[in-house]
Amino acid sequence: MSAEVLRGHGVQVTAQRLAVLQAVSARPHATADVVAEIARSEIGAISKQSVYDALATLVDAGIVRRIEPAGSAARYETRVGDNHHHLVCRACGGVVDVDCAVGAAPCLTAADAAGYTVDEAEVTFWGTCPACATSVPSKHDRN
């Protein structure tokens, strides 16, 4: 991700915004704290507030997507515009993308849309990732 992406979305280019965008691009599904660590390693000092402000600007511009799995801090990714879903590991909190179940947004149809025009469906699948599945004893092993 580059300055051209910011300019293309009408966002003023700053070192902080560019560092935050590059951090999110390099580490999809990262929390703001992780984004701040990555940005600091690139440009040196950047306040947590500057990171939050840059993330908000990038989300508002449609460059970055904010997701909030239940019980987790908000996470950020640059995969936008395709209405994909997420799979979250209950053990380690890892998040991976899952392509839309049936193609174009909203991917799912509400049984009763109550008069709404539905344009997006957000689905979070929960389970255990392969790494955690091999390290967590099964129910049979615990007895």
N, CA, C and O atoms as a GROMACS GRO file, in nm:
protein
  572
    1MET      N    1   0.085  -0.118   0.000
    1MET     CA    2   0.000   0.000   0.000
    1MET      C    3   0.089   0.124   0.000
    1MET      O    4   0.196   0.126   0.061
    2SER      N    5   0.042   0.226  -0.070
    2SER     CA    6   0.129   0.340  -0.090
    2SER      C    7   0.054   0.473  -0.080
    2SER      O    8  -0.067   0.478  -0.058
    3ALA      N    9   0.131   0.578  -0.096
    3ALA     CA   10   0.076   0.713  -0.093
    3ALA      C   11  -0.029   0.731  -0.202
    3ALA      O   12  -0.125   0.806  -0.183
    4GLU      N   13  -0.013   0.664  -0.316
    4GLU     CA   14  -0.110   0.675  -0.424
    4GLU      C   15  -0.247   0.624  -0.382
    4GLU      O   16  -0.349   0.678  -0.424
    5VAL      N   17  -0.250   0.521  -0.299
    5VAL     CA   18  -0.377   0.469  -0.249
    5VAL      C   19  -0.447   0.575  -0.165
    5VAL      O   20  -0.567   0.597  -0.180
    6LEU      N   21  -0.372   0.640  -0.078
    6LEU     CA   22  -0.430   0.746   0.005
    6LEU      C   23  -0.483   0.858  -0.083
    6LEU      O   24  -0.598   0.901  -0.068
    7ARG      N   25  -0.400   0.906  -0.175
    7ARG     CA   26  -0.442   1.015  -0.263
    7ARG      C   27  -0.564   0.976  -0.346
    7ARG      O   28  -0.654   1.056  -0.366
    8GLY      N   29  -0.565   0.852  -0.393
    8GLY     CA   30  -0.677   0.803  -0.474
    8GLY      C   31  -0.809   0.802  -0.400
    8GLY      O   32  -0.916   0.804  -0.462
    9HIS      N   33  -0.803   0.798  -0.269
    9HIS     CA   34  -0.924   0.802  -0.186
    9HIS      C   35  -0.947   0.940  -0.124
    9HIS      O   36  -1.031   0.957  -0.036
   10GLY      N   37  -0.870   1.040  -0.171
   10GLY     CA   38  -0.888   1.175  -0.122
   10GLY      C   39  -0.836   1.198   0.018
   10GLY      O   40  -0.881   1.290   0.087
   11VAL      N   41  -0.741   1.115   0.063
   11VAL     CA   42  -0.686   1.126   0.197
   11VAL      C   43  -0.549   1.192   0.188
   11VAL      O   44  -0.464   1.150   0.109
   12GLN      N   45  -0.528   1.295   0.269
   12GLN     CA   46  -0.399   1.362   0.271
   12GLN      C   47  -0.292   1.264   0.319
   12GLN      O   48  -0.312   1.191   0.416
   13VAL      N   49  -0.180   1.264   0.251
   13VAL     CA   50  -0.070   1.174   0.285
   13VAL      C   51   0.013   1.234   0.397
   13VAL      O   52   0.062   1.347   0.387
   14THR      N   53   0.027   1.158   0.505
   14THR     CA   54   0.118   1.193   0.615
   14THR      C   55   0.202   1.071   0.645
   14THR      O   56   0.164   0.959   0.610
   15ALA      N   57   0.314   1.091   0.709
   15ALA     CA   58   0.400   0.979   0.744
   15ALA      C   59   0.327   0.881   0.836
   15ALA      O   60   0.343   0.760   0.823
   16GLN      N   61   0.246   0.934   0.927
   16GLN     CA   62   0.174   0.849   1.021
   16GLN      C   63   0.069   0.764   0.949
   16GLN      O   64   0.061   0.644   0.972
   17ARG      N   65  -0.009   0.826   0.862
   17ARG     CA   66  -0.112   0.751   0.790
   17ARG      C   67  -0.050   0.646   0.700
   17ARG      O   68  -0.100   0.534   0.691
   18LEU      N   69   0.058   0.681   0.635
   18LEU     CA   70   0.126   0.587   0.547
   18LEU      C   71   0.182   0.470   0.627
   18LEU      O   72   0.170   0.355   0.585
   19ALA      N   73   0.244   0.497   0.740
   19ALA     CA   74   0.299   0.391   0.825
   19ALA      C   75   0.188   0.300   0.878
   19ALA      O   76   0.205   0.178   0.883
   20VAL      N   77   0.077   0.358   0.918
   20VAL     CA   78  -0.036   0.278   0.968
   20VAL      C   79  -0.094   0.193   0.856
   20VAL      O   80  -0.122   0.075   0.878
   21LEU      N   81  -0.113   0.249   0.739
   21LEU     CA   82  -0.165   0.173   0.626
   21LEU      C   83  -0.072   0.057   0.590
   21LEU      O   84  -0.118  -0.054   0.567
   22GLN      N   85   0.057   0.084   0.587
   22GLN     CA   86   0.153  -0.022   0.556
   22GLN      C   87   0.154  -0.131   0.663
   22GLN      O   88   0.172  -0.249   0.632
   23ALA      N   89   0.135  -0.092   0.789
   23ALA     CA   90   0.130  -0.189   0.898
   23ALA      C   91   0.008  -0.278   0.886
   23ALA      O   92   0.018  -0.400   0.902
   24VAL      N   93  -0.107  -0.220   0.856
   24VAL     CA   94  -0.229  -0.300   0.840
   24VAL      C   95  -0.216  -0.392   0.719
   24VAL      O   96  -0.259  -0.507   0.723
   25SER      N   97  -0.156  -0.342   0.613
   25SER     CA   98  -0.136  -0.423   0.494
   25SER      C   99  -0.043  -0.541   0.522
   25SER      O  100  -0.065  -0.652   0.473
   26ALA      N  101   0.061  -0.516   0.600
   26ALA     CA  102   0.159  -0.620   0.632
   26ALA      C  103   0.105  -0.722   0.731
   26ALA      O  104   0.148  -0.838   0.731
   27ARG      N  105   0.012  -0.680   0.816
   27ARG     CA  106  -0.038  -0.768   0.923
   27ARG      C  107  -0.191  -0.761   0.930
   27ARG      O  108  -0.246  -0.696   1.020
   28PRO      N  109  -0.260  -0.827   0.835
   28PRO     CA  110  -0.406  -0.824   0.837
   28PRO      C  111  -0.461  -0.876   0.969
   28PRO      O  112  -0.405  -0.968   1.029
   29HIS      N  113  -0.571  -0.817   1.013
   29HIS     CA  114  -0.642  -0.854   1.136
   29HIS      C  115  -0.566  -0.813   1.262
   29HIS      O  116  -0.592  -0.867   1.369
   30ALA      N  117  -0.475  -0.720   1.250
   30ALA     CA  118  -0.398  -0.672   1.366
   30ALA      C  119  -0.484  -0.576   1.448
   30ALA      O  120  -0.572  -0.507   1.394
   31THR      N  121  -0.458  -0.573   1.578
   31THR     CA  122  -0.522  -0.475   1.666
   31THR      C  123  -0.449  -0.342   1.651
   31THR      O  124  -0.342  -0.335   1.592
   32ALA      N  125  -0.508  -0.236   1.705
   32ALA     CA  126  -0.444  -0.104   1.700
   32ALA      C  127  -0.309  -0.106   1.770
   32ALA      O  128  -0.216  -0.040   1.726
   33ASP      N  129  -0.298  -0.182   1.880
   33ASP     CA  130  -0.170  -0.190   1.951
   33ASP      C  131  -0.061  -0.252   1.863
   33ASP      O  132   0.052  -0.204   1.862
   34VAL      N  133  -0.097  -0.356   1.791
   34VAL     CA  134   0.002  -0.420   1.702
   34VAL      C  135   0.036  -0.327   1.586
   34VAL      O  136   0.152  -0.317   1.547
   35VAL      N  137  -0.065  -0.260   1.533
   35VAL     CA  138  -0.041  -0.163   1.425
   35VAL      C  139   0.055  -0.055   1.475
   35VAL      O  140   0.146  -0.015   1.402
   36ALA      N  141   0.035  -0.008   1.598
   36ALA     CA  142   0.123   0.095   1.654
   36ALA      C  143   0.266   0.045   1.665
   36ALA      O  144   0.360   0.118   1.632
   37GLU      N  145   0.285  -0.078   1.711
   37GLU     CA  146   0.420  -0.135   1.722
   37GLU      C  147   0.489  -0.140   1.586
   37GLU      O  148   0.606  -0.103   1.573
   38ILE      N  149   0.416  -0.187   1.486
   38ILE     CA  150   0.474  -0.198   1.351
   38ILE      C  151   0.506  -0.059   1.296
   38ILE      O  152   0.613  -0.038   1.240
   39ALA      N  153   0.414   0.035   1.314
   39ALA     CA  154   0.436   0.172   1.264
   39ALA      C  155   0.556   0.236   1.332
   39ALA      O  156   0.636   0.303   1.268
   40ARG      N  157   0.569   0.214   1.464
   40ARG     CA  158   0.684   0.269   1.537
   40ARG      C  159   0.816   0.213   1.484
   40ARG      O  160   0.916   0.283   1.477
   41SER      N  161   0.815   0.085   1.447
   41SER     CA  162   0.938   0.025   1.395
   41SER      C  163   0.976   0.085   1.260
   41SER      O  164   1.092   0.080   1.220
   42GLU      N  165   0.877   0.142   1.190
   42GLU     CA  166   0.903   0.202   1.060
   42GLU      C  167   0.941   0.350   1.068
   42GLU      O  168   1.033   0.394   1.000
   43ILE      N  169   0.870   0.427   1.152
   43ILE     CA  170   0.892   0.572   1.151
   43ILE      C  171   0.939   0.628   1.285
   43ILE      O  172   0.959   0.748   1.298
   44GLY      N  173   0.958   0.542   1.382
   44GLY     CA  174   1.000   0.591   1.513
   44GLY      C  175   0.881   0.625   1.598
   44GLY      O  176   0.789   0.544   1.612
   45ALA      N  177   0.880   0.742   1.654
   45ALA     CA  178   0.774   0.781   1.748
   45ALA      C  179   0.642   0.806   1.676
   45ALA      O  180   0.636   0.877   1.576
   46ILE      N  181   0.536   0.746   1.730
   46ILE     CA  182   0.400   0.774   1.687
   46ILE      C  183   0.311   0.743   1.807
   46ILE      O  184   0.319   0.634   1.864
   47SER      N  185   0.228   0.836   1.844
   47SER     CA  186   0.144   0.816   1.962
   47SER      C  187   0.030   0.720   1.931
   47SER      O  188  -0.008   0.702   1.815
   48LYS      N  189  -0.022   0.658   2.035
   48LYS     CA  190  -0.135   0.568   2.018
   48LYS      C  191  -0.254   0.645   1.962
   48LYS      O  192  -0.329   0.593   1.879
   49GLN      N  193  -0.272   0.770   2.007
   49GLN     CA  194  -0.382   0.850   1.955
   49GLN      C  195  -0.366   0.876   1.805
   49GLN      O  196  -0.465   0.873   1.732
   50SER      N  197  -0.244   0.900   1.760
   50SER     CA  198  -0.220   0.919   1.616
   50SER      C  199  -0.255   0.793   1.538
   50SER      O  200  -0.307   0.801   1.427
   51VAL      N  201  -0.225   0.678   1.596
   51VAL     CA  202  -0.259   0.550   1.531
   51VAL      C  203  -0.410   0.537   1.521
   51VAL      O  204  -0.463   0.504   1.415
   52TYR      N  205  -0.481   0.562   1.632
   52TYR     CA  206  -0.627   0.555   1.630
   52TYR      C  207  -0.686   0.655   1.530
   52TYR      O  208  -0.780   0.621   1.457
   53ASP      N  209  -0.634   0.775   1.527
   53ASP     CA  210  -0.683   0.876   1.434
   53ASP      C  211  -0.660   0.833   1.289
   53ASP      O  212  -0.749   0.847   1.204
   54ALA      N  213  -0.542   0.780   1.260
   54ALA     CA  214  -0.511   0.734   1.124
   54ALA      C  215  -0.601   0.617   1.086
   54ALA      O  216  -0.652   0.612   0.974
   55LEU      N  217  -0.621   0.524   1.179
   55LEU     CA  218  -0.709   0.410   1.150
   55LEU      C  219  -0.852   0.457   1.120
   55LEU      O  220  -0.915   0.409   1.027
   56ALA      N  221  -0.901   0.551   1.199
   56ALA     CA  222  -1.036   0.604   1.178
   56ALA      C  223  -1.047   0.670   1.041
   56ALA      O  224  -1.146   0.652   0.971
   57THR      N  225  -0.946   0.746   1.003
   57THR     CA  226  -0.946   0.812   0.873
   57THR      C  227  -0.946   0.709   0.761
   57THR      O  228  -1.019   0.724   0.663
   58LEU      N  229  -0.864   0.606   0.775
   58LEU     CA  230  -0.854   0.502   0.672
   58LEU      C  231  -0.983   0.421   0.661
   58LEU      O  232  -1.024   0.384   0.551
   59VAL      N  233  -1.047   0.394   0.774
   59VAL     CA  234  -1.176   0.324   0.773
   59VAL      C  235  -1.282   0.412   0.708
   59VAL      O  236  -1.357   0.365   0.622
   60ASP      N  237  -1.288   0.538   0.747
   60ASP     CA  238  -1.388   0.631   0.691
   60ASP      C  239  -1.371   0.645   0.540
   60ASP      O  240  -1.470   0.662   0.468
   61ALA      N  241  -1.247   0.639   0.491
   61ALA     CA  242  -1.220   0.652   0.348
   61ALA      C  243  -1.245   0.522   0.271
   61ALA      O  244  -1.243   0.522   0.148
   62GLY      N  245  -1.268   0.412   0.343
   62GLY     CA  246  -1.292   0.284   0.277
   62GLY      C  247  -1.166   0.212   0.235
   62GLY      O  248  -1.172   0.119   0.154
   63ILE      N  249  -1.052   0.254   0.287
   63ILE     CA  250  -0.924   0.191   0.254
   63ILE      C  251  -0.899   0.072   0.345
   63ILE      O  252  -0.837  -0.027   0.304
   64VAL      N  253  -0.946   0.082   0.468
   64VAL     CA  254  -0.925  -0.022   0.570
   64VAL      C  255  -1.062  -0.060   0.626
   64VAL      O  256  -1.151   0.023   0.636
   65ARG      N  257  -1.075  -0.185   0.660
   65ARG     CA  258  -1.198  -0.237   0.721
   65ARG      C  259  -1.171  -0.268   0.868
   65ARG      O  260  -1.068  -0.326   0.902
   66ARG      N  261  -1.264  -0.230   0.953
   66ARG     CA  262  -1.257  -0.259   1.096
   66ARG      C  263  -1.353  -0.372   1.127
   66ARG      O  264  -1.471  -0.367   1.090
   67ILE      N  265  -1.303  -0.476   1.194
   67ILE     CA  266  -1.389  -0.585   1.237
   67ILE      C  267  -1.378  -0.597   1.389
   67ILE      O  268  -1.276  -0.563   1.447
   68GLU      N  269  -1.484  -0.644   1.451
   68GLU     CA  270  -1.485  -0.656   1.597
   68GLU      C  271  -1.543  -0.790   1.639
   68GLU      O  272  -1.661  -0.799   1.673
   69PRO      N  273  -1.461  -0.896   1.637
   69PRO     CA  274  -1.511  -1.024   1.685
   69PRO      C  275  -1.550  -1.013   1.832
   69PRO      O  276  -1.482  -0.945   1.910
   70ALA      N  277  -1.657  -1.078   1.872
   70ALA     CA  278  -1.705  -1.072   2.010
   70ALA      C  279  -1.592  -1.107   2.106
   70ALA      O  280  -1.521  -1.205   2.088
   71GLY      N  281  -1.578  -1.025   2.210
   71GLY     CA  282  -1.477  -1.050   2.312
   71GLY      C  283  -1.335  -1.016   2.271
   71GLY      O  284  -1.241  -1.051   2.342
   72SER      N  285  -1.318  -0.950   2.159
   72SER     CA  286  -1.185  -0.917   2.108
   72SER      C  287  -1.175  -0.768   2.082
   72SER      O  288  -1.276  -0.701   2.059
   73ALA      N  289  -1.054  -0.718   2.085
   73ALA     CA  290  -1.030  -0.579   2.043
   73ALA      C  291  -1.060  -0.567   1.894
   73ALA      O  292  -1.055  -0.666   1.821
   74ALA      N  293  -1.090  -0.446   1.850
   74ALA     CA  294  -1.111  -0.423   1.708
   74ALA      C  295  -0.985  -0.462   1.632
   74ALA      O  296  -0.873  -0.447   1.681
   75ARG      N  297  -1.006  -0.511   1.512
   75ARG     CA  298  -0.896  -0.551   1.426
   75ARG      C  299  -0.914  -0.484   1.290
   75ARG      O  300  -1.025  -0.445   1.253
   76TYR      N  301  -0.805  -0.472   1.217
   76TYR     CA  302  -0.808  -0.395   1.092
   76TYR      C  303  -0.746  -0.474   0.979
   76TYR      O  304  -0.654  -0.553   1.000
   77GLU      N  305  -0.800  -0.452   0.858
   77GLU     CA  306  -0.748  -0.520   0.739
   77GLU      C  307  -0.768  -0.432   0.618
   77GLU      O  308  -0.853  -0.342   0.617
   78THR      N  309  -0.689  -0.458   0.514
   78THR     CA  310  -0.701  -0.380   0.390
   78THR      C  311  -0.786  -0.451   0.286
   78THR      O  312  -0.808  -0.396   0.178
   79ARG      N  313  -0.833  -0.570   0.315
   79ARG     CA  314  -0.923  -0.639   0.222
   79ARG      C  315  -1.062  -0.580   0.241
   79ARG      O  316  -1.132  -0.612   0.337
   80VAL      N  317  -1.101  -0.494   0.150
   80VAL     CA  318  -1.229  -0.423   0.160
   80VAL      C  319  -1.310  -0.444   0.032
   80VAL      O  320  -1.256  -0.479  -0.073
   81GLY      N  321  -1.440  -0.422   0.043
   81GLY     CA  322  -1.524  -0.418  -0.074
   81GLY      C  323  -1.573  -0.551  -0.126
   81GLY      O  324  -1.646  -0.554  -0.225
   82ASP      N  325  -1.536  -0.662  -0.063
   82ASP     CA  326  -1.581  -0.791  -0.117
   82ASP      C  327  -1.672  -0.867  -0.021
   82ASP      O  328  -1.709  -0.980  -0.050
   83ASN      N  329  -1.709  -0.807   0.093
   83ASN     CA  330  -1.801  -0.867   0.188
   83ASN      C  331  -1.759  -1.007   0.230
   83ASN      O  332  -1.844  -1.095   0.244
   84HIS      N  333  -1.629  -1.030   0.250
   84HIS     CA  334  -1.584  -1.160   0.299
   84HIS      C  335  -1.612  -1.171   0.449
   84HIS      O  336  -1.647  -1.073   0.515
   85HIS      N  337  -1.596  -1.290   0.501
   85HIS     CA  338  -1.624  -1.317   0.641
   85HIS      C  339  -1.496  -1.358   0.713
   85HIS      O  340  -1.387  -1.354   0.655
   86HIS      N  341  -1.509  -1.397   0.840
   86HIS     CA  342  -1.390  -1.430   0.920
   86HIS      C  343  -1.412  -1.556   1.002
   86HIS      O  344  -1.524  -1.589   1.041
   87LEU      N  345  -1.302  -1.625   1.027
   87LEU     CA  346  -1.299  -1.742   1.112
   87LEU      C  347  -1.206  -1.709   1.227
   87LEU      O  348  -1.091  -1.670   1.204
   88VAL      N  349  -1.254  -1.723   1.351
   88VAL     CA  350  -1.177  -1.684   1.470
   88VAL      C  351  -1.150  -1.808   1.554
   88VAL      O  352  -1.242  -1.886   1.582
   89CYS      N  353  -1.025  -1.826   1.596
   89CYS     CA  354  -0.988  -1.937   1.684
   89CYS      C  355  -1.026  -1.902   1.828
   89CYS      O  356  -0.987  -1.797   1.879
   90ARG      N  357  -1.102  -1.989   1.892
   90ARG     CA  358  -1.142  -1.966   2.030
   90ARG      C  359  -1.024  -1.976   2.128
   90ARG      O  360  -1.029  -1.918   2.236
   91ALA      N  361  -0.920  -2.047   2.090
   91ALA     CA  362  -0.807  -2.068   2.180
   91ALA      C  363  -0.706  -1.953   2.173
   91ALA      O  364  -0.672  -1.895   2.277
   92CYS      N  365  -0.657  -1.919   2.054
   92CYS     CA  366  -0.551  -1.819   2.042
   92CYS      C  367  -0.600  -1.684   1.991
   92CYS      O  368  -0.525  -1.586   1.998
   93GLY      N  369  -0.722  -1.677   1.941
   93GLY     CA  370  -0.775  -1.551   1.890
   93GLY      C  371  -0.734  -1.519   1.748
   93GLY      O  372  -0.765  -1.412   1.697
   94GLY      N  373  -0.664  -1.610   1.683
   94GLY     CA  374  -0.623  -1.588   1.545
   94GLY      C  375  -0.744  -1.568   1.455
   94GLY      O  376  -0.851  -1.624   1.480
   95VAL      N  377  -0.728  -1.487   1.351
   95VAL     CA  378  -0.838  -1.457   1.259
   95VAL      C  379  -0.790  -1.483   1.117
   95VAL      O  380  -0.680  -1.443   1.079
   96VAL      N  381  -0.873  -1.550   1.038
   96VAL     CA  382  -0.844  -1.571   0.896
   96VAL      C  383  -0.967  -1.532   0.815
   96VAL      O  384  -1.079  -1.535   0.866
   97ASP      N  385  -0.945  -1.497   0.690
   97ASP     CA  386  -1.054  -1.462   0.599
   97ASP      C  387  -1.123  -1.587   0.548
   97ASP      O  388  -1.061  -1.692   0.528
   98VAL      N  389  -1.254  -1.574   0.526
   98VAL     CA  390  -1.335  -1.679   0.465
   98VAL      C  391  -1.412  -1.611   0.354
   98VAL      O  392  -1.484  -1.514   0.377
   99ASP      N  393  -1.399  -1.663   0.232
   99ASP     CA  394  -1.472  -1.603   0.121
   99ASP      C  395  -1.622  -1.615   0.141
   99ASP      O  396  -1.670  -1.703   0.212
  100CYS      N  397  -1.693  -1.524   0.078
  100CYS     CA  398  -1.838  -1.518   0.089
  100CYS      C  399  -1.900  -1.652   0.048
  100CYS      O  400  -1.856  -1.714  -0.048
  101ALA      N  401  -2.002  -1.694   0.121
  101ALA     CA  402  -2.062  -1.824   0.101
  101ALA      C  403  -2.124  -1.842  -0.037
  101ALA      O  404  -2.112  -1.950  -0.096
  102VAL      N  405  -2.188  -1.741  -0.091
  102VAL     CA  406  -2.258  -1.757  -0.218
  102VAL      C  407  -2.225  -1.651  -0.322
  102VAL      O  408  -2.302  -1.632  -0.416
  103GLY      N  409  -2.116  -1.582  -0.307
  103GLY     CA  410  -2.077  -1.486  -0.409
  103GLY      C  411  -2.089  -1.342  -0.367
  103GLY      O  412  -2.028  -1.299  -0.269
  104ALA      N  413  -2.166  -1.266  -0.440
  104ALA     CA  414  -2.174  -1.121  -0.420
  104ALA      C  415  -2.251  -1.084  -0.294
  104ALA      O  416  -2.335  -1.160  -0.245
  105ALA      N  417  -2.220  -0.966  -0.242
  105ALA     CA  418  -2.288  -0.914  -0.122
  105ALA      C  419  -2.437  -0.906  -0.148
  105ALA      O  420  -2.477  -0.872  -0.260
  106PRO      N  421  -2.521  -0.936  -0.052
  106PRO     CA  422  -2.490  -0.959   0.088
  106PRO      C  423  -2.461  -1.104   0.125
  106PRO      O  424  -2.452  -1.134   0.244
  107CYS      N  425  -2.446  -1.194   0.032
  107CYS     CA  426  -2.406  -1.334   0.055
  107CYS      C  427  -2.514  -1.418   0.122
  107CYS      O  428  -2.527  -1.537   0.093
  108LEU      N  429  -2.590  -1.359   0.211
  108LEU     CA  430  -2.697  -1.429   0.281
  108LEU      C  431  -2.824  -1.348   0.269
  108LEU      O  432  -2.819  -1.226   0.251
  109THR      N  433  -2.936  -1.414   0.278
  109THR     CA  434  -3.063  -1.344   0.272
  109THR      C  435  -3.133  -1.359   0.406
  109THR      O  436  -3.150  -1.470   0.456
  110ALA      N  437  -3.173  -1.246   0.464
  110ALA     CA  438  -3.246  -1.250   0.591
  110ALA      C  439  -3.384  -1.311   0.570
  110ALA      O  440  -3.450  -1.283   0.470
  111ALA      N  441  -3.427  -1.395   0.663
  111ALA     CA  442  -3.559  -1.458   0.653
  111ALA      C  443  -3.668  -1.351   0.650
  111ALA      O  444  -3.767  -1.365   0.578
  112ASP      N  445  -3.651  -1.245   0.726
  112ASP     CA  446  -3.745  -1.133   0.727
  112ASP      C  447  -3.663  -1.005   0.739
  112ASP      O  448  -3.613  -0.973   0.847
  113ALA      N  449  -3.648  -0.933   0.629
  113ALA     CA  450  -3.565  -0.812   0.629
  113ALA      C  451  -3.637  -0.692   0.690
  113ALA      O  452  -3.579  -0.584   0.697
  114ALA      N  453  -3.760  -0.708   0.734
  114ALA     CA  454  -3.836  -0.603   0.803
  114ALA      C  455  -3.837  -0.472   0.726
  114ALA      O  456  -3.834  -0.364   0.786
  115GLY      N  457  -3.841  -0.481   0.595
  115GLY     CA  458  -3.845  -0.361   0.514
  115GLY      C  459  -3.711  -0.299   0.481
  115GLY      O  460  -3.703  -0.204   0.403
  116TYR      N  461  -3.603  -0.352   0.540
  116TYR     CA  462  -3.469  -0.300   0.515
  116TYR      C  463  -3.422  -0.342   0.376
  116TYR      O  464  -3.463  -0.446   0.324
  117THR      N  465  -3.337  -0.262   0.317
  117THR     CA  466  -3.265  -0.301   0.197
  117THR      C  467  -3.129  -0.350   0.244
  117THR      O  468  -3.044  -0.269   0.281
  118VAL      N  469  -3.109  -0.480   0.244
  118VAL     CA  470  -2.987  -0.540   0.298
  118VAL      C  471  -2.878  -0.533   0.191
  118VAL      O  472  -2.898  -0.576   0.078
  119ASP      N  473  -2.761  -0.477   0.228
  119ASP     CA  474  -2.651  -0.467   0.133
  119ASP      C  475  -2.525  -0.537   0.180
  119ASP      O  476  -2.426  -0.544   0.107
  120GLU      N  477  -2.527  -0.588   0.302
  120GLU     CA  478  -2.407  -0.656   0.354
  120GLU      C  479  -2.449  -0.754   0.464
  120GLU      O  480  -2.542  -0.728   0.540
  121ALA      N  481  -2.379  -0.866   0.468
  121ALA     CA  482  -2.398  -0.963   0.576
  121ALA      C  483  -2.262  -0.986   0.640
  121ALA      O  484  -2.164  -1.012   0.570
  122GLU      N  485  -2.255  -0.976   0.771
  122GLU     CA  486  -2.129  -0.997   0.842
  122GLU      C  487  -2.141  -1.126   0.922
  122GLU      O  488  -2.225  -1.139   1.010
  123VAL      N  489  -2.055  -1.220   0.889
  123VAL     CA  490  -2.059  -1.351   0.954
  123VAL      C  491  -1.924  -1.378   1.017
  123VAL      O  492  -1.820  -1.355   0.956
  124THR      N  493  -1.925  -1.427   1.140
  124THR     CA  494  -1.802  -1.470   1.205
  124THR      C  495  -1.818  -1.616   1.241
  124THR      O  496  -1.908  -1.654   1.315
  125PHE      N  497  -1.729  -1.698   1.187
  125PHE     CA  498  -1.726  -1.838   1.221
  125PHE      C  499  -1.628  -1.856   1.337
  125PHE      O  500  -1.523  -1.791   1.339
  126TRP      N  501  -1.661  -1.940   1.432
  126TRP     CA  502  -1.577  -1.964   1.549
  126TRP      C  503  -1.535  -2.110   1.551
  126TRP      O  504  -1.613  -2.198   1.515
  127GLY      N  505  -1.412  -2.136   1.593
  127GLY     CA  506  -1.362  -2.273   1.604
  127GLY      C  507  -1.224  -2.274   1.664
  127GLY      O  508  -1.186  -2.183   1.738
  128THR      N  509  -1.150  -2.378   1.634
  128THR     CA  510  -1.014  -2.392   1.682
  128THR      C  511  -0.922  -2.409   1.563
  128THR      O  512  -0.944  -2.494   1.478
  129CYS      N  513  -0.818  -2.327   1.557
  129CYS     CA  514  -0.724  -2.334   1.445
  129CYS      C  515  -0.644  -2.464   1.452
  129CYS      O  516  -0.638  -2.527   1.558
  130PRO      N  517  -0.582  -2.505   1.342
  130PRO     CA  518  -0.507  -2.630   1.341
  130PRO      C  519  -0.394  -2.635   1.445
  130PRO      O  520  -0.372  -2.739   1.506
  131ALA      N  521  -0.324  -2.524   1.465
  131ALA     CA  522  -0.213  -2.523   1.562
  131ALA      C  523  -0.265  -2.546   1.704
  131ALA      O  524  -0.206  -2.622   1.780
  132CYS      N  525  -0.375  -2.479   1.738
  132CYS     CA  526  -0.432  -2.496   1.872
  132CYS      C  527  -0.497  -2.632   1.889
  132CYS      O  528  -0.494  -2.689   1.998
  133ALA      N  529  -0.555  -2.684   1.783
  133ALA     CA  530  -0.621  -2.815   1.790
  133ALA      C  531  -0.523  -2.925   1.824
  133ALA      O  532  -0.558  -3.021   1.893
  134THR      N  533  -0.399  -2.911   1.777
  134THR     CA  534  -0.300  -3.016   1.807
  134THR      C  535  -0.236  -2.998   1.944
  134THR      O  536  -0.178  -3.092   1.998
  135SER      N  537  -0.248  -2.878   2.001
  135SER     CA  538  -0.184  -2.854   2.131
  135SER      C  539  -0.282  -2.860   2.248
  135SER      O  540  -0.240  -2.866   2.364
  136VAL      N  541  -0.413  -2.859   2.219
  136VAL     CA  542  -0.514  -2.864   2.326
  136VAL      C  543  -0.560  -3.009   2.340
  136VAL      O  544  -0.601  -3.070   2.242
  137PRO      N  545  -0.552  -3.064   2.463
  137PRO     CA  546  -0.598  -3.201   2.480
  137PRO      C  547  -0.747  -3.213   2.452
  137PRO      O  548  -0.824  -3.122   2.482
  138SER      N  549  -0.786  -3.325   2.394
  138SER     CA  550  -0.928  -3.346   2.368
  138SER      C  551  -1.001  -3.374   2.497
  138SER      O  552  -0.938  -3.397   2.600
  139LYS      N  553  -1.134  -3.373   2.493
  139LYS     CA  554  -1.214  -3.399   2.613
  139LYS      C  555  -1.182  -3.537   2.670
  139LYS      O  556  -1.186  -3.557   2.791
  140HIS      N  557  -1.152  -3.632   2.582
  140HIS     CA  558  -1.124  -3.769   2.626
  140HIS      C  559  -0.990  -3.777   2.701
  140HIS      O  560  -0.973  -3.859   2.791
  141ASP      N  561  -0.894  -3.690   2.662
  141ASP     CA  562  -0.761  -3.692   2.726
  141ASP      C  563  -0.761  -3.627   2.863
  141ASP      O  564  -0.669  -3.650   2.942
  142ARG      N  565  -0.862  -3.547   2.894
  142ARG     CA  566  -0.865  -3.472   3.020
  142ARG      C  567  -0.915  -3.558   3.136
  142ARG      O  568  -0.891  -3.522   3.252
  143ASN      N  569  -0.982  -3.665   3.111
  143ASN     CA  570  -1.039  -3.746   3.219
  143ASN      C  571  -0.940  -3.845   3.276
  143ASN      O  572  -0.974  -3.920   3.367
   0.00000   0.00000   0.00000
